[in-house]
Amino acid sequence: MAIGKAKNWVNGVSESNDAISRIREFVLQKFPLARKRKVENSDNLLESGVIDSLGVLELVAFLQQEFGVAISDDDLTPENFKNIECMAQFVESMLEPQPGAIE
Amino acid sequence: MDFLIHHLLRNSAARYPDKEALVHGTRRLTYREVADGCASVASGLRAAGMQRGDRVGIYLDPSVEQVLSIFSVSQAGGVYVPINSVLVPDQVAHIARDCGMKALITTPDKLEMLLPALHDVSSLQFFVITSKSNGHAPTDIKVDSTPVHRFEEMLRSPVEGSLPDWGISLDLAAILYTSGSTGKPKGVMLSHANVMAGSTIVSTYLEISQRDRILAVLPFSFDAGMNQLMTAFQQAATIVLIKFVFAKEIIDALLSEHITGLAGVPTVWSLLANGGILKHGFPELRYVTNTGGAMPQAVLKVLREALPTTKIFLMYGLTEAFRSTYLPPEELDRRPTSMGKAIPDTEILVLNERGARCQPAEVGELVHRGPTVSMGYWGNPEATDRVLKPSPLLPPELGDCEKVCYSGDLVKMDEDGFLYYVGRRDTMIKSSGYRISPTEVEEVLFQTGRIRQAAAIGIPDEVLGQTIKAFIVAKDGTPLDCDAILDFCVERMPRHMVPKRLEIMNELPKTSSGKVDYPALRRREGL
């Protein structure tokens, strides 16, 4: 399925797809249940119990380090973390040259 | 006179019929509605064939139905067995088999998932299923010959007068399954008197009243979680249920529901401390309680800053004795790492190997004496005898009419009688408030068929208390794929039991008698 926005501003690499694959790799590596269930990028990881409250904290630490973004606790919402696509879009919105320019 | 659990509800409903009792999402029930609902379901359970003392499993997420089920089973004369909804089918089947479960109350989806694991549980005589989450009645659950009743229909069961009580306070009320240092989880038996004493004692020192609004984030399969529900209904307070992933969900509920009391385990407080609790004021929050492990000092500092007007109670308890100690909030400054003193009407002894009282600062085992000492482990008198014993300090003329509870927790006492946790006497692991037996983890690792030896130990963790590290030795020297082993584990145990780390070894260290040398493995990790 179509995934996120294709922005070619880093050496022609689609930032969305790049974020998706990096986050996906982390999720699969860190959460065995995600690996076992072969989760899709659009699968809800919170409702299915793949990621719980502590898992979210691990994800936050990863996203901050991996993408150099500062995630505030106001950002910790199901909308931003429910699936891999949403996490990628959320990170990408933080990487926008103009902060807050969320499409 | 209130002497059975459902009497608490009956009494509060008589005094405050229109008071809000139970809130879950958009559902709000008054005491009258909860009491009427429980009476109907109790009557429905009896009509379905429930007899005095029958064990009824409750495998539900936090919900109105879950609370009604607990009190309905009591009212019907049965024993409720709350099962944490994070448990996997094999674990639920173990509990059902172990307690000779007669009926199980669950959702259609969960029942479907459980059925293959439950096929050999011959004691199960009927199921009760709630509506699907979308509100639609379940339609096509196929269960060989076991009748499936609808919770919704039971709620409409006619009640003529009040259902006669079958039991007395000494009867078994609940079985809570918990792990020890070996083997599968054991069922801790609580009498009605145990549960009522726990409720009275805790609501006394927390000063709970009908003005309180309590947020329940701990599962009711956990003694402290269940006690929250009991204190709320005993004091005609309001209890609000939530299921959460984000700290924000707890914070929103604290604010929008005007919560005055919250009980948590260290992981809950860590989440809140990292999740924006400092940005809000909680003037209505009268008290919070921590149990299930020591609160990290850094987290405690944030909480005290965020909740300047809230009383913070650090508590300690073990399922076998229900609730044991608490630190009065005014002692927090002087003894922030203490687990406090005995709860009211309870005596806590620190005994050495010879069964004598320890001197201050001398490490000994915490031994609990009081009305919340449980009835032991269901169907396991040998294990019971290892934990519940006659008190060595009582005059022998008393005989062994009274048992005290040997906790297995090593503690020490300061000059003023305040207690400090030191560690476990055995190999039990505690993570995120859950007790985990190393052998249960090791058994699952063996089930892969690729492992010759396995040993699991607890590694200290700031947030979780402990995490699990497992050492494994391959069969026949074939290479092991750690990812594949963890994949196998996640299907067979809940997340809190899955090892965080695996280390492959050529051989495990052994004691002279040939057993796995756990202390050597801990030393290897610098512990």
Interface residues (C-beta under 8 A of the other chain):
Chain A: P32 L33 R35 K36 L46 G49 I51 D52 S53 L54 V56 L57 S72 D73 D74 L76 T77 P78 F81
Chain B: V86 F244 V245 F246 A247 K248 T267 L271 N274 G275 G276 K279 S432 V463 L464 D483 L486 D487 C489 V490 E491 R495 V498
